[in-house]
């Protein structure tokens, strides 16, 4: 427009920008023949494009690969190895950041299909039906907890992706196991379970003295929920529950998160963290 003889005022009014902006662009055009900014000089990247791709691919293949491990195997253009900050920047450029992983049970496709089907089967249950269930479970707590921090490199929205969830199966150190049960209106006493819990002990120490009296005293309780642990599904326990006319809610494998009692265990865990007991007494 300026080359066509228009005034700066006309150009400013037409584009809705400041006069300084028009003057700067006009000066740049006269000098370089273009209004685009010239490429600015700066410190060159210490990694090649191939190294950048390798860094990103390595952390996508193994989401728990540590940054120091990557720096050891990646020489820079001027150094024997690149810095940890360089690795983090290359990952961040692709939207990959270090986050605390969700630690839970890893599911197979069969587990996922079964969980979805179970949810569909119970989607139309009424509140009255859910009120009749006694949710029970054991939980184990570590008393000498070690802060084994772990990081997973992932993009946003991938918290529960299979590749980003470490498998947690075993306990170590000083621990204590407890059993409890809750329903909509009722709760059992908390039972401390020393040692391992087998079928006979489960029947004699939990089902007979706690579960059956609780359900007999409250006729609105119609179903017992328990997971598929061996002590729960042992023949001595199944036979005893049938004799006592206690119906068991069919439960999915690896699905403790579907039971509301898990929230109770979480509350207890937070309280134990604040007290930090060091002995079973």
TAWO-V303232 format. One record per pair of residues at least 24 apart in sequence whose ideal C-beta (glycine too) atoms are under 10 Angstrom apart, sorted by sequence separation. I is the first residue (numbers start at 1). J is the second residue. If there is no record, write none. Layout:
i: (I & I)
j: (J & J)
//
This chain:
i: (2 & 51 & 67 & 148 & 202 & 222 & 223 & 224 & 225 & 227 & 228 & 51 & 181 & 188 & 189 & 206 & 207 & 221 & 222 & 223 & 224 & 225 & 226 & 227 & 228 & 3 & 48 & 51 & 146 & 179 & 180 & 188 & 206 & 215 & 223 & 225 & 227 & 228 & 2 & 47 & 55 & 146 & 179 & 187 & 202 & 222 & 223 & 227 & 228 & 2 & 46 & 47 & 48 & 59 & 144 & 145 & 186 & 202 & 203 & 212 & 216 & 227 & 46 & 47 & 48 & 58 & 142 & 144 & 145 & 181 & 186 & 202 & 207 & 211 & 212 & 215 & 216 & 227 & 46 & 47 & 141 & 142 & 143 & 144 & 145 & 180 & 181 & 199 & 201 & 202 & 207 & 211 & 215 & 216 & 45 & 46 & 51 & 55 & 56 & 59 & 60 & 67 & 140 & 142 & 143 & 144 & 179 & 183 & 186 & 199 & 200 & 203 & 206 & 212 & 215 & 227 & 45 & 46 & 55 & 59 & 66 & 142 & 143 & 179 & 183 & 186 & 197 & 198 & 199 & 202 & 204 & 208 & 212 & 215 & 227 & 44 & 46 & 55 & 58 & 63 & 141 & 142 & 143 & 181 & 185 & 197 & 198 & 199 & 201 & 203 & 207 & 211 & 212 & 225 & 226 & 44 & 52 & 55 & 56 & 60 & 141 & 142 & 181 & 186 & 197 & 199 & 200 & 202 & 203 & 207 & 212 & 225 & 46 & 47 & 51 & 52 & 55 & 56 & 59 & 140 & 141 & 183 & 185 & 186 & 196 & 197 & 199 & 202 & 203 & 211 & 225 & 46 & 51 & 54 & 55 & 60 & 63 & 140 & 141 & 184 & 185 & 198 & 199 & 200 & 203 & 204 & 208 & 225 & 46 & 52 & 53 & 56 & 59 & 64 & 139 & 140 & 141 & 183 & 184 & 199 & 200 & 203 & 207 & 52 & 55 & 56 & 63 & 139 & 140 & 183 & 193 & 198 & 199 & 202 & 203 & 47 & 51 & 52 & 55 & 56 & 59 & 138 & 139 & 198 & 199 & 207 & 46 & 47 & 56 & 138 & 139 & 181 & 183 & 200 & 45 & 52 & 53 & 55 & 137 & 138 & 139 & 183 & 199 & 47 & 52 & 137 & 138 & 183 & 47 & 136 & 137 & 181 & 182 & 45 & 136 & 137 & 181 & 45 & 135 & 136 & 137 & 181 & 135 & 136 & 103 & 134 & 135 & 136 & 179 & 134 & 135 & 100 & 101 & 103 & 133 & 134 & 135 & 100 & 101 & 102 & 112 & 133 & 134 & 100 & 101 & 132 & 133 & 99 & 100 & 101 & 131 & 132 & 134 & 135 & 136 & 98 & 99 & 101 & 107 & 109 & 130 & 131 & 134 & 138 & 140 & 97 & 98 & 99 & 108 & 130 & 131 & 134 & 139 & 97 & 98 & 99 & 107 & 131 & 138 & 96 & 97 & 98 & 99 & 102 & 104 & 106 & 128 & 96 & 97 & 99 & 102 & 106 & 127 & 96 & 97 & 101 & 102 & 107 & 95 & 96 & 97 & 99 & 100 & 101 & 102 & 106 & 138 & 95 & 96 & 99 & 105 & 106 & 94 & 95 & 104 & 106 & 91 & 96 & 102 & 103 & 104 & 105 & 106 & 91 & 95 & 101 & 102 & 103 & 104 & 105 & 106 & 91 & 101 & 102 & 103 & 104 & 105 & 138 & 88 & 99 & 101 & 103 & 87 & 101 & 138 & 136 & 136 & 136 & 187 & 190 & 136 & 184 & 134 & 182 & 183 & 187 & 136 & 182 & 183 & 190 & 182 & 134 & 181 & 134 & 180 & 182 & 182 & 70 & 132 & 181 & 66 & 67 & 134 & 180 & 66 & 180 & 64 & 65 & 67 & 132 & 194 & 64 & 65 & 66 & 132 & 134 & 178 & 63 & 64 & 65 & 132 & 133 & 134 & 135 & 136 & 137 & 138 & 180 & 192 & 63 & 64 & 131 & 132 & 133 & 134 & 135 & 136 & 137 & 138 & 62 & 63 & 131 & 132 & 133 & 134 & 135 & 136 & 137 & 178 & 62 & 63 & 131 & 132 & 133 & 134 & 135 & 136 & 138 & 128 & 133 & 134 & 137 & 59 & 60 & 129 & 130 & 138 & 59 & 60 & 129 & 138 & 58 & 59 & 60 & 63 & 137 & 136 & 176 & 56 & 63 & 63 & 64 & 63 & 64 & 62 & 63 & 176 & 61 & 63 & 64 & 60 & 63 & 174 & 176 & 174 & 176 & 174 & 175 & 174 & 134 & 135 & 132 & 134 & 133 & 132 & 139 & 137 & 137 & 139 & 135 & 136 & 137 & 138 & 139 & 135 & 137 & 141 & 145 & 135 & 136 & 137 & 139 & 140 & 133 & 135 & 139 & 122 & 133 & 134 & 135 & 137 & 138 & 139 & 141 & 142 & 145 & 137 & 141 & 145 & 121 & 135 & 139 & 143 & 130 & 139 & 142 & 141 & 145 & 118 & 141 & 143 & 144 & 118 & 119 & 143 & 144 & 118 & 143 & 144 & 117 & 143 & 144 & 122 & 141 & 143 & 115 & 118 & 143 & 114 & 115 & 114 & 115 & 119 & 114 & 115 & 118 & 111 & 114 & 111 & 115 & 110 & 111 & 115 & 111 & 108 & 107 & 108 & 107 & 105 & 106 & 107 & 105 & 104 & 105 & 105 & 104 & 105 & 104)
j: (26 & 75 & 91 & 172 & 226 & 246 & 247 & 248 & 249 & 251 & 252 & 76 & 206 & 213 & 214 & 231 & 232 & 246 & 247 & 248 & 249 & 250 & 251 & 252 & 253 & 29 & 74 & 77 & 172 & 205 & 206 & 214 & 232 & 241 & 249 & 251 & 253 & 254 & 29 & 74 & 82 & 173 & 206 & 214 & 229 & 249 & 250 & 254 & 255 & 30 & 74 & 75 & 76 & 87 & 172 & 173 & 214 & 230 & 231 & 240 & 244 & 255 & 75 & 76 & 77 & 87 & 171 & 173 & 174 & 210 & 215 & 231 & 236 & 240 & 241 & 244 & 245 & 256 & 76 & 77 & 171 & 172 & 173 & 174 & 175 & 210 & 211 & 229 & 231 & 232 & 237 & 241 & 245 & 246 & 76 & 77 & 82 & 86 & 87 & 90 & 91 & 98 & 171 & 173 & 174 & 175 & 210 & 214 & 217 & 230 & 231 & 234 & 237 & 243 & 246 & 258 & 77 & 78 & 87 & 91 & 98 & 174 & 175 & 211 & 215 & 218 & 229 & 230 & 231 & 234 & 236 & 240 & 244 & 247 & 259 & 77 & 79 & 88 & 91 & 96 & 174 & 175 & 176 & 214 & 218 & 230 & 231 & 232 & 234 & 236 & 240 & 244 & 245 & 258 & 259 & 78 & 86 & 89 & 90 & 94 & 175 & 176 & 215 & 220 & 231 & 233 & 234 & 236 & 237 & 241 & 246 & 259 & 81 & 82 & 86 & 87 & 90 & 91 & 94 & 175 & 176 & 218 & 220 & 221 & 231 & 232 & 234 & 237 & 238 & 246 & 260 & 82 & 87 & 90 & 91 & 96 & 99 & 176 & 177 & 220 & 221 & 234 & 235 & 236 & 239 & 240 & 244 & 261 & 83 & 89 & 90 & 93 & 96 & 101 & 176 & 177 & 178 & 220 & 221 & 236 & 237 & 240 & 244 & 90 & 93 & 94 & 101 & 177 & 178 & 221 & 231 & 236 & 237 & 240 & 241 & 86 & 90 & 91 & 94 & 95 & 98 & 177 & 178 & 237 & 238 & 246 & 86 & 87 & 96 & 178 & 179 & 221 & 223 & 240 & 86 & 93 & 94 & 96 & 178 & 179 & 180 & 224 & 240 & 89 & 94 & 179 & 180 & 225 & 90 & 179 & 180 & 224 & 225 & 89 & 180 & 181 & 225 & 90 & 180 & 181 & 182 & 226 & 181 & 182 & 150 & 181 & 182 & 183 & 226 & 182 & 183 & 149 & 150 & 152 & 182 & 183 & 184 & 150 & 151 & 152 & 162 & 183 & 184 & 151 & 152 & 183 & 184 & 151 & 152 & 153 & 183 & 184 & 186 & 187 & 188 & 151 & 152 & 154 & 160 & 162 & 183 & 184 & 187 & 191 & 193 & 151 & 152 & 153 & 162 & 184 & 185 & 188 & 193 & 152 & 153 & 154 & 162 & 186 & 193 & 152 & 153 & 154 & 155 & 158 & 160 & 162 & 184 & 153 & 154 & 156 & 159 & 163 & 184 & 154 & 155 & 159 & 160 & 165 & 154 & 155 & 156 & 158 & 159 & 160 & 161 & 165 & 197 & 155 & 156 & 159 & 165 & 166 & 155 & 156 & 165 & 167 & 153 & 158 & 164 & 165 & 166 & 167 & 168 & 154 & 158 & 164 & 165 & 166 & 167 & 168 & 169 & 155 & 165 & 166 & 167 & 168 & 169 & 202 & 153 & 164 & 166 & 168 & 153 & 168 & 206 & 206 & 207 & 210 & 261 & 264 & 211 & 260 & 211 & 259 & 260 & 264 & 214 & 260 & 261 & 268 & 261 & 214 & 261 & 215 & 261 & 263 & 264 & 153 & 215 & 264 & 150 & 151 & 218 & 264 & 151 & 265 & 150 & 151 & 153 & 218 & 280 & 151 & 152 & 153 & 219 & 221 & 265 & 151 & 152 & 153 & 220 & 221 & 222 & 223 & 224 & 225 & 226 & 268 & 280 & 152 & 153 & 220 & 221 & 222 & 223 & 224 & 225 & 226 & 227 & 152 & 153 & 221 & 222 & 223 & 224 & 225 & 226 & 227 & 268 & 153 & 154 & 222 & 223 & 224 & 225 & 226 & 227 & 229 & 220 & 225 & 226 & 229 & 152 & 153 & 222 & 223 & 231 & 153 & 154 & 223 & 232 & 153 & 154 & 155 & 158 & 232 & 232 & 272 & 153 & 161 & 162 & 163 & 163 & 164 & 163 & 164 & 277 & 163 & 165 & 166 & 163 & 166 & 277 & 279 & 278 & 280 & 279 & 280 & 280 & 246 & 249 & 247 & 249 & 249 & 249 & 256 & 256 & 259 & 261 & 258 & 259 & 260 & 261 & 262 & 259 & 261 & 265 & 269 & 260 & 261 & 262 & 264 & 265 & 259 & 261 & 265 & 249 & 260 & 261 & 262 & 264 & 265 & 266 & 268 & 269 & 272 & 265 & 269 & 273 & 250 & 264 & 268 & 272 & 260 & 269 & 272 & 272 & 276 & 250 & 273 & 275 & 276 & 251 & 252 & 276 & 277 & 252 & 277 & 278 & 252 & 278 & 279 & 258 & 277 & 279 & 252 & 255 & 280 & 252 & 253 & 253 & 254 & 258 & 254 & 255 & 258 & 252 & 255 & 253 & 257 & 253 & 254 & 258 & 255 & 253 & 253 & 254 & 254 & 253 & 254 & 255 & 254 & 254 & 255 & 256 & 256 & 257 & 257)
//
